[in-house]
């Protein structure tokens, strides 16, 4: 697991949404120049000091793309990648999935575990770039929501290549994020992902299906995607 090598004193985040996003980018930019470019996740969760208003990707509800996909599917074992405060993991748990949810941030995992202490979820601190060997080919659902788009490009490909490895035969990989419509330069995180990159994520599993939409609370120019792969071994 990546270890945080920078020393920081978490200070409360103050201000409106734009202030929070600016602070997030400052953390990400600072971490990018270190040997631990993802350390800003822990820094952000620590600085929030238990106030989820300062976690811009958390609104207390599961992602609509996840809900739409999962309803009616037979449950199995699920791995939630970069679970954050746990909304998607808890939704899957409630509809019958056996859920393992992990995040790089120990603070996020502790926070989610305390918030949903009555759930049956296995909460784990782990690193997508160096995952446990026992997770390989073990899950009927591997779910990634808004994680790859938050990872700098220089390590994003390595992170993406890990995801198909967790999928059991007959299982699904489901990825959700912002779609890059025009190839323009984006100041992130998040960095919207283009069609070619998205297709590459699960190409080892089989054919991809994709839906795109703008969610009700989105800026009209924002397009989101859900890409799904089914592992079929011939």
ZADO-1210 file (C-alpha; in nm, 4 decimals, padded with zeros to 6 digits):
<atoms>
<atom x="00.0000" y="00.0000" z="00.0000" code="UNK" pos="1"/>
<atom x="00.1248" y="00.3481" z="-00.0769" code="UNK" pos="2"/>
<atom x="00.2435" y="00.5181" z="00.2384" code="UNK" pos="3"/>
<atom x="00.1947" y="00.8895" z="00.2993" code="UNK" pos="4"/>
<atom x="00.5405" y="01.0396" z="00.3219" code="UNK" pos="5"/>
<atom x="00.4483" y="01.4060" z="00.3443" code="UNK" pos="6"/>
<atom x="00.3773" y="01.5495" z="00.6852" code="UNK" pos="7"/>
<atom x="00.0830" y="01.7851" z="00.7128" code="UNK" pos="8"/>
<atom x="-00.1376" y="01.9322" z="00.9785" code="UNK" pos="9"/>
<atom x="-00.4970" y="01.8947" z="00.8587" code="UNK" pos="10"/>
<atom x="-00.6816" y="02.2234" z="00.8880" code="UNK" pos="11"/>
<atom x="-01.0573" y="02.2671" z="00.8540" code="UNK" pos="12"/>
<atom x="-01.1731" y="02.3362" z="00.4997" code="UNK" pos="13"/>
<atom x="-01.3803" y="02.6511" z="00.4813" code="UNK" pos="14"/>
<atom x="-01.5786" y="02.8161" z="00.2038" code="UNK" pos="15"/>
<atom x="-01.8183" y="02.7325" z="-00.0766" code="UNK" pos="16"/>
<atom x="-01.8047" y="02.4582" z="-00.3390" code="UNK" pos="17"/>
<atom x="-01.5540" y="02.6451" z="-00.5559" code="UNK" pos="18"/>
<atom x="-01.3269" y="02.6999" z="-00.2559" code="UNK" pos="19"/>
<atom x="-01.3389" y="02.3290" z="-00.1808" code="UNK" pos="20"/>
<atom x="-01.2582" y="02.2346" z="-00.5397" code="UNK" pos="21"/>
<atom x="-00.9707" y="02.4831" z="-00.5452" code="UNK" pos="22"/>
<atom x="-00.8321" y="02.3340" z="-00.2230" code="UNK" pos="23"/>
<atom x="-00.8704" y="01.9853" z="-00.3679" code="UNK" pos="24"/>
<atom x="-00.6723" y="02.0804" z="-00.6786" code="UNK" pos="25"/>
<atom x="-00.4032" y="02.2397" z="-00.4664" code="UNK" pos="26"/>
<atom x="-00.3706" y="01.9175" z="-00.2665" code="UNK" pos="27"/>
<atom x="-00.3611" y="01.7082" z="-00.5830" code="UNK" pos="28"/>
<atom x="-00.1021" y="01.9316" z="-00.7504" code="UNK" pos="29"/>
<atom x="00.1192" y="01.9268" z="-00.4419" code="UNK" pos="30"/>
<atom x="00.0996" y="01.5488" z="-00.4116" code="UNK" pos="31"/>
<atom x="00.1736" y="01.4997" z="-00.7827" code="UNK" pos="32"/>
<atom x="00.5298" y="01.6221" z="-00.7336" code="UNK" pos="33"/>
<atom x="00.6018" y="01.3700" z="-00.4564" code="UNK" pos="34"/>
<atom x="00.6656" y="00.9957" z="-00.4472" code="UNK" pos="35"/>
<atom x="00.3086" y="00.9513" z="-00.3198" code="UNK" pos="36"/>
<atom x="00.0834" y="01.1250" z="-00.5755" code="UNK" pos="37"/>
<atom x="-00.2399" y="00.9906" z="-00.4251" code="UNK" pos="38"/>
<atom x="-00.1729" y="01.1094" z="-00.0710" code="UNK" pos="39"/>
<atom x="-00.4093" y="01.4027" z="-00.1234" code="UNK" pos="40"/>
<atom x="-00.7073" y="01.1684" z="-00.0719" code="UNK" pos="41"/>
<atom x="-00.6060" y="01.1100" z="00.2905" code="UNK" pos="42"/>
<atom x="-00.5229" y="01.4773" z="00.3313" code="UNK" pos="43"/>
<atom x="-00.8690" y="01.5807" z="00.2124" code="UNK" pos="44"/>
<atom x="-01.0586" y="01.3347" z="00.4323" code="UNK" pos="45"/>
<atom x="-00.8480" y="01.4327" z="00.7327" code="UNK" pos="46"/>
<atom x="-00.8933" y="01.8044" z="00.6698" code="UNK" pos="47"/>
<atom x="-01.2719" y="01.7578" z="00.6462" code="UNK" pos="48"/>
<atom x="-01.2733" y="01.6577" z="01.0144" code="UNK" pos="49"/>
<atom x="-01.5881" y="01.4496" z="00.9878" code="UNK" pos="50"/>
<atom x="-01.7936" y="01.6994" z="00.7852" code="UNK" pos="51"/>
<atom x="-01.8998" y="01.5309" z="00.4609" code="UNK" pos="52"/>
<atom x="-02.0029" y="01.8667" z="00.3128" code="UNK" pos="53"/>
<atom x="-01.6350" y="01.9030" z="00.2266" code="UNK" pos="54"/>
<atom x="-01.6170" y="01.5798" z="00.0263" code="UNK" pos="55"/>
<atom x="-01.7345" y="01.6981" z="-00.3175" code="UNK" pos="56"/>
<atom x="-01.8139" y="01.3512" z="-00.4552" code="UNK" pos="57"/>
<atom x="-02.0254" y="01.2470" z="-00.1567" code="UNK" pos="58"/>
<atom x="-02.3904" y="01.3494" z="-00.1259" code="UNK" pos="59"/>
<atom x="-02.5143" y="01.0676" z="00.0971" code="UNK" pos="60"/>
<atom x="-02.6813" y="00.8747" z="-00.1866" code="UNK" pos="61"/>
<atom x="-02.5637" y="00.5939" z="-00.4169" code="UNK" pos="62"/>
<atom x="-02.4731" y="00.6899" z="-00.7706" code="UNK" pos="63"/>
<atom x="-02.7816" y="00.6759" z="-00.9982" code="UNK" pos="64"/>
<atom x="-02.5898" y="00.4763" z="-01.2601" code="UNK" pos="65"/>
<atom x="-02.5106" y="00.2144" z="-00.9953" code="UNK" pos="66"/>
<atom x="-02.8702" y="00.1930" z="-00.8771" code="UNK" pos="67"/>
<atom x="-03.0023" y="00.1554" z="-01.2324" code="UNK" pos="68"/>
<atom x="-02.7537" y="-00.1204" z="-01.3143" code="UNK" pos="69"/>
<atom x="-02.7871" y="-00.3201" z="-00.9928" code="UNK" pos="70"/>
<atom x="-03.1631" y="-00.3305" z="-00.9448" code="UNK" pos="71"/>
<atom x="-03.2871" y="-00.6736" z="-01.0502" code="UNK" pos="72"/>
<atom x="-02.9417" y="-00.8290" z="-01.0860" code="UNK" pos="73"/>
<atom x="-02.8809" y="-01.1489" z="-00.8867" code="UNK" pos="74"/>
<atom x="-02.6473" y="-01.0545" z="-00.6007" code="UNK" pos="75"/>
<atom x="-02.3077" y="-01.2077" z="-00.5457" code="UNK" pos="76"/>
<atom x="-01.9773" y="-01.0887" z="-00.4077" code="UNK" pos="77"/>
<atom x="-01.8935" y="-00.7246" z="-00.4865" code="UNK" pos="78"/>
<atom x="-01.5754" y="-00.5192" z="-00.4631" code="UNK" pos="79"/>
<atom x="-01.6242" y="-00.1418" z="-00.4363" code="UNK" pos="80"/>
<atom x="-01.3081" y="00.0366" z="-00.5459" code="UNK" pos="81"/>
<atom x="-01.2252" y="00.3642" z="-00.3713" code="UNK" pos="82"/>
<atom x="-01.5379" y="00.3448" z="-00.1583" code="UNK" pos="83"/>
<atom x="-01.5010" y="00.6876" z="00.0005" code="UNK" pos="84"/>
<atom x="-01.7783" y="00.7388" z="00.2560" code="UNK" pos="85"/>
<atom x="-01.9500" y="00.4206" z="00.1419" code="UNK" pos="86"/>
<atom x="-02.2805" y="00.5174" z="-00.0219" code="UNK" pos="87"/>
<atom x="-02.2500" y="00.2754" z="-00.3156" code="UNK" pos="88"/>
<atom x="-02.1229" y="-00.0049" z="-00.0944" code="UNK" pos="89"/>
<atom x="-02.4132" y="00.0369" z="00.1473" code="UNK" pos="90"/>
<atom x="-02.6661" y="00.0353" z="-00.1355" code="UNK" pos="91"/>
<atom x="-02.5279" y="-00.2946" z="-00.2670" code="UNK" pos="92"/>
<atom x="-02.5231" y="-00.4390" z="00.0842" code="UNK" pos="93"/>
<atom x="-02.8901" y="-00.3488" z="00.1334" code="UNK" pos="94"/>
<atom x="-02.9984" y="-00.5286" z="-00.1837" code="UNK" pos="95"/>
<atom x="-02.8194" y="-00.8487" z="-00.0916" code="UNK" pos="96"/>
<atom x="-02.4628" y="-00.8251" z="-00.2183" code="UNK" pos="97"/>
<atom x="-02.1707" y="-00.9532" z="-00.0098" code="UNK" pos="98"/>
<atom x="-01.9574" y="-00.6391" z="-00.0201" code="UNK" pos="99"/>
<atom x="-01.5891" y="-00.5682" z="00.0266" code="UNK" pos="100"/>
<atom x="-01.5279" y="-00.1917" z="00.0133" code="UNK" pos="101"/>
<atom x="-01.1809" y="-00.0417" z="00.0147" code="UNK" pos="102"/>
<atom x="-01.0149" y="00.2953" z="-00.0021" code="UNK" pos="103"/>
<atom x="-00.6605" y="00.4268" z="00.0062" code="UNK" pos="104"/>
<atom x="-00.7585" y="00.6724" z="00.2789" code="UNK" pos="105"/>
<atom x="-00.7609" y="00.5199" z="00.6261" code="UNK" pos="106"/>
<atom x="-00.9663" y="00.8166" z="00.7460" code="UNK" pos="107"/>
<atom x="-01.2344" y="00.7541" z="00.4832" code="UNK" pos="108"/>
<atom x="-01.2563" y="00.3852" z="00.5730" code="UNK" pos="109"/>
<atom x="-01.2809" y="00.4596" z="00.9463" code="UNK" pos="110"/>
<atom x="-01.5463" y="00.7244" z="00.8775" code="UNK" pos="111"/>
<atom x="-01.7575" y="00.4954" z="00.6580" code="UNK" pos="112"/>
<atom x="-01.7247" y="00.2001" z="00.8954" code="UNK" pos="113"/>
<atom x="-01.8442" y="00.4105" z="01.1884" code="UNK" pos="114"/>
<atom x="-02.1300" y="00.5620" z="00.9902" code="UNK" pos="115"/>
<atom x="-02.2553" y="00.2238" z="00.8683" code="UNK" pos="116"/>
<atom x="-02.1486" y="00.0079" z="01.1598" code="UNK" pos="117"/>
<atom x="-02.4626" y="-00.2065" z="01.1347" code="UNK" pos="118"/>
<atom x="-02.3956" y="-00.3052" z="00.7728" code="UNK" pos="119"/>
<atom x="-02.2418" y="-00.6367" z="00.6745" code="UNK" pos="120"/>
<atom x="-01.9714" y="-00.4696" z="00.4674" code="UNK" pos="121"/>
<atom x="-01.6047" y="-00.5639" z="00.5000" code="UNK" pos="122"/>
<atom x="-01.4239" y="-00.2279" z="00.5091" code="UNK" pos="123"/>
<atom x="-01.0578" y="-00.2396" z="00.4063" code="UNK" pos="124"/>
<atom x="-00.7726" y="00.0093" z="00.3720" code="UNK" pos="125"/>
<atom x="-00.5970" y="-00.0922" z="00.0504" code="UNK" pos="126"/>
<atom x="-00.4202" y="00.0436" z="-00.2550" code="UNK" pos="127"/>
<atom x="-00.5549" y="-00.0265" z="-00.6043" code="UNK" pos="128"/>
<atom x="-00.1998" y="-00.0197" z="-00.7374" code="UNK" pos="129"/>
<atom x="-00.0920" y="-00.2949" z="-00.4969" code="UNK" pos="130"/>
<atom x="-00.4037" y="-00.4978" z="-00.4133" code="UNK" pos="131"/>
<atom x="-00.4268" y="-00.8147" z="-00.2032" code="UNK" pos="132"/>
<atom x="-00.3567" y="-01.1317" z="-00.4011" code="UNK" pos="133"/>
<atom x="-00.6674" y="-01.2994" z="-00.2621" code="UNK" pos="134"/>
<atom x="-00.8915" y="-01.0573" z="-00.4509" code="UNK" pos="135"/>
<atom x="-00.7936" y="-01.1926" z="-00.7921" code="UNK" pos="136"/>
<atom x="-01.0907" y="-01.3372" z="-00.9892" code="UNK" pos="137"/>
<atom x="-01.3073" y="-01.3318" z="-00.6754" code="UNK" pos="138"/>
<atom x="-01.5936" y="-01.0894" z="-00.7421" code="UNK" pos="139"/>
<atom x="-01.9157" y="-01.1094" z="-00.9423" code="UNK" pos="140"/>
<atom x="-01.9156" y="-00.7291" z="-00.9459" code="UNK" pos="141"/>
<atom x="-01.6206" y="-00.4924" z="-00.9459" code="UNK" pos="142"/>
<atom x="-01.7464" y="-00.1344" z="-00.9161" code="UNK" pos="143"/>
<atom x="-01.5395" y="00.1768" z="-00.9817" code="UNK" pos="144"/>
<atom x="-01.7143" y="00.5137" z="-00.9492" code="UNK" pos="145"/>
<atom x="-01.5251" y="00.8398" z="-01.0119" code="UNK" pos="146"/>
<atom x="-01.1893" y="00.6908" z="-00.9090" code="UNK" pos="147"/>
<atom x="-00.9957" y="00.6661" z="-01.2352" code="UNK" pos="148"/>
<atom x="-01.0965" y="01.0204" z="-01.3286" code="UNK" pos="149"/>
<atom x="-00.9380" y="01.1455" z="-01.0049" code="UNK" pos="150"/>
<atom x="-00.6033" y="00.9712" z="-01.0616" code="UNK" pos="151"/>
<atom x="-00.3235" y="01.1560" z="-01.2469" code="UNK" pos="152"/>
<atom x="-00.2661" y="01.0344" z="-01.6007" code="UNK" pos="153"/>
<atom x="00.0850" y="00.9063" z="-01.5325" code="UNK" pos="154"/>
<atom x="-00.0504" y="00.6322" z="-01.3038" code="UNK" pos="155"/>
<atom x="-00.4074" y="00.6019" z="-01.4327" code="UNK" pos="156"/>
<atom x="-00.3263" y="00.3323" z="-01.6864" code="UNK" pos="157"/>
<atom x="-00.1656" y="00.1114" z="-01.4221" code="UNK" pos="158"/>
<atom x="-00.4665" y="00.1580" z="-01.1952" code="UNK" pos="159"/>
<atom x="-00.7116" y="00.0756" z="-01.4739" code="UNK" pos="160"/>
<atom x="-00.5294" y="-00.2453" z="-01.5625" code="UNK" pos="161"/>
<atom x="-00.5885" y="-00.3807" z="-01.2121" code="UNK" pos="162"/>
<atom x="-00.9680" y="-00.3685" z="-01.2288" code="UNK" pos="163"/>
<atom x="-01.0361" y="-00.6641" z="-01.4640" code="UNK" pos="164"/>
<atom x="-00.8122" y="-00.8867" z="-01.2518" code="UNK" pos="165"/>
<atom x="-01.0674" y="-00.8889" z="-00.9690" code="UNK" pos="166"/>
<atom x="-01.3619" y="-01.0064" z="-01.1816" code="UNK" pos="167"/>
<atom x="-01.4781" y="-01.3671" z="-01.1438" code="UNK" pos="168"/>
<atom x="-01.5850" y="-01.5731" z="-01.4437" code="UNK" pos="169"/>
<atom x="-01.9339" y="-01.4599" z="-01.5378" code="UNK" pos="170"/>
<atom x="-01.8900" y="-01.1416" z="-01.3344" code="UNK" pos="171"/>
<atom x="-01.9134" y="-00.7766" z="-01.4336" code="UNK" pos="172"/>
<atom x="-01.6831" y="-00.4776" z="-01.4228" code="UNK" pos="173"/>
<atom x="-01.8788" y="-00.1522" z="-01.3961" code="UNK" pos="174"/>
<atom x="-01.7064" y="00.1859" z="-01.4264" code="UNK" pos="175"/>
<atom x="-01.8743" y="00.5247" z="-01.3861" code="UNK" pos="176"/>
<atom x="-01.7273" y="00.8674" z="-01.4510" code="UNK" pos="177"/>
<atom x="-01.7222" y="01.1862" z="-01.6522" code="UNK" pos="178"/>
<atom x="-01.6952" y="01.1491" z="-02.0290" code="UNK" pos="179"/>
<atom x="-01.4573" y="01.3598" z="-02.2385" code="UNK" pos="180"/>
<atom x="-01.6711" y="01.4689" z="-02.5333" code="UNK" pos="181"/>
<atom x="-01.4256" y="01.6895" z="-02.7190" code="UNK" pos="182"/>
<atom x="-01.0694" y="01.6178" z="-02.6092" code="UNK" pos="183"/>
<atom x="-01.0219" y="01.9645" z="-02.4632" code="UNK" pos="184"/>
<atom x="-00.7755" y="02.0267" z="-02.1809" code="UNK" pos="185"/>
<atom x="-00.9341" y="01.9948" z="-01.8381" code="UNK" pos="186"/>
<atom x="-00.8035" y="02.1307" z="-01.5108" code="UNK" pos="187"/>
<atom x="-00.8540" y="01.8429" z="-01.2727" code="UNK" pos="188"/>
<atom x="-00.9161" y="01.6449" z="-01.0727" code="UNK" pos="189"/>
<atom x="-01.1489" y="01.5239" z="-01.1994" code="UNK" pos="190"/>
<atom x="-01.0204" y="01.4606" z="-01.5500" code="UNK" pos="191"/>
<atom x="-01.2997" y="01.3403" z="-01.7852" code="UNK" pos="192"/>
<atom x="-01.2038" y="01.0211" z="-01.9697" code="UNK" pos="193"/>
<atom x="-01.2184" y="00.9680" z="-02.3437" code="UNK" pos="194"/>
<atom x="-01.3736" y="00.6818" z="-02.5370" code="UNK" pos="195"/>
<atom x="-01.0441" y="00.5107" z="-02.6208" code="UNK" pos="196"/>
<atom x="-00.9279" y="00.5034" z="-02.2599" code="UNK" pos="197"/>
<atom x="-01.2628" y="00.3802" z="-02.1305" code="UNK" pos="198"/>
<atom x="-01.2691" y="00.0977" z="-02.3851" code="UNK" pos="199"/>
<atom x="-00.9183" y="-00.0059" z="-02.2779" code="UNK" pos="200"/>
<atom x="-01.0155" y="-00.0548" z="-01.9125" code="UNK" pos="201"/>
<atom x="-01.1929" y="-00.3858" z="-01.9556" code="UNK" pos="202"/>
<atom x="-01.0844" y="-00.4943" z="-02.3022" code="UNK" pos="203"/>
<atom x="-00.9358" y="-00.8148" z="-02.1593" code="UNK" pos="204"/>
<atom x="-01.2833" y="-00.9187" z="-02.0381" code="UNK" pos="205"/>
<atom x="-01.4870" y="-00.8838" z="-02.3538" code="UNK" pos="206"/>
<atom x="-01.7247" y="-00.6472" z="-02.5285" code="UNK" pos="207"/>
<atom x="-01.8155" y="-00.3228" z="-02.3554" code="UNK" pos="208"/>
<atom x="-02.1607" y="-00.1691" z="-02.3282" code="UNK" pos="209"/>
<atom x="-02.1951" y="00.1995" z="-02.2441" code="UNK" pos="210"/>
<atom x="-02.4647" y="00.4465" z="-02.1502" code="UNK" pos="211"/>
<atom x="-02.4178" y="00.8233" z="-02.1324" code="UNK" pos="212"/>
<atom x="-02.6308" y="01.0851" z="-01.9627" code="UNK" pos="213"/>
<atom x="-02.6335" y="01.4236" z="-01.7959" code="UNK" pos="214"/>
<atom x="-02.7675" y="01.3928" z="-01.4431" code="UNK" pos="215"/>
<atom x="-03.0332" y="01.6379" z="-01.3165" code="UNK" pos="216"/>
<atom x="-02.7930" y="01.8334" z="-01.0941" code="UNK" pos="217"/>
<atom x="-02.5140" y="01.8477" z="-01.3532" code="UNK" pos="218"/>
<atom x="-02.4018" y="02.1410" z="-01.5568" code="UNK" pos="219"/>
<atom x="-02.5677" y="02.0907" z="-01.9003" code="UNK" pos="220"/>
<atom x="-02.2283" y="02.0478" z="-02.0664" code="UNK" pos="221"/>
<atom x="-02.1334" y="01.7582" z="-01.8370" code="UNK" pos="222"/>
<atom x="-02.1699" y="01.4076" z="-01.9788" code="UNK" pos="223"/>
<atom x="-02.1332" y="01.1027" z="-01.7585" code="UNK" pos="224"/>
<atom x="-02.0878" y="00.7410" z="-01.8614" code="UNK" pos="225"/>
<atom x="-02.1386" y="00.3932" z="-01.7272" code="UNK" pos="226"/>
<atom x="-01.9263" y="00.1300" z="-01.8990" code="UNK" pos="227"/>
<atom x="-01.9922" y="-00.2384" z="-01.8318" code="UNK" pos="228"/>
<atom x="-01.8003" y="-00.5527" z="-01.9226" code="UNK" pos="229"/>
<atom x="-01.8957" y="-00.9177" z="-01.8704" code="UNK" pos="230"/>
<atom x="-01.6140" y="-01.1690" z="-01.8199" code="UNK" pos="231"/>
<atom x="-01.6716" y="-01.4710" z="-02.0409" code="UNK" pos="232"/>
<atom x="-01.3966" y="-01.7329" z="-02.0545" code="UNK" pos="233"/>
<atom x="-01.4135" y="-01.9505" z="-02.3632" code="UNK" pos="234"/>
</atoms>
